[in-house]
Amino acid sequence: MAANKSGPTESGSAQTDAKRFLVQCDGCSFERSADGREEATRIGTHHRRETGHEIVAVELPPSADSA
């Protein structure tokens, strides 16, 4: 079973990086788009360190990329 889990997990990770996220702040008007979960995390962490505000990252649907 472990072998079956590692295959889809690796593929899922590659797909996650291709996803787009909208990073929003609960405490101010800060809002940025990000390519992939890693960039969204980096943006959110930086803003939280600077302001102390809570951050929310929302995954954008694939149709939002073509708009």
PyMOL commands that set and color helices and strands:
alter all, ss='L'
color gray80, all
select helices_A, chain A and resi 2-18+37-51+62-66
alter helices_A, ss='H'
color red, helices_A
select strands_A, chain A and resi 20-25+31-35+55-59
alter strands_A, ss='S'
color yellow, strands_A
deselect
rebuild
show_as cartoon
